[in-house]
Amino acid sequence: MPVIELARHLVEVEVGGLIAVVAHDPAARVDVPAWCRMRGQEYVGADTAADGAPRYVVRRLA
């Protein structure tokens, strides 16, 4: 459900701002960039959260 949470919270981010999704779901590696392409948002990349969990960073474009 990472992309559902991303969509729900993206409206809280100013245009040009970043939002990070921390997700243990292995499908998020593919789903988050695909969601960004479909929704016209910028997938910035992936890194690791402080607890070692995968984190996916998105820039709100609209």
TANOR-V987732 format. One record per backbone hydrogen bond with DSSP energy under -1.0 kcal/mol. CO is the residue of the C=O (numbers start at 1). NH is the residue of the N-H. Records with the same first field share a line. If there is no record, write none. Layout:
CO=NH + NH
This chain:
1=5
2=6
3=7
4=8
5=9
6=10
9=12
10=13
14=17
17=60
19=58
21=56
25=28
27=30 + 31
28=32
30=34
31=35
32=36
33=37
34=38
35=39
36=41
42=59
45=57
47=55
49=52
53=49
54=23
55=47
56=21
57=44 + 45
58=19
59=42
60=16
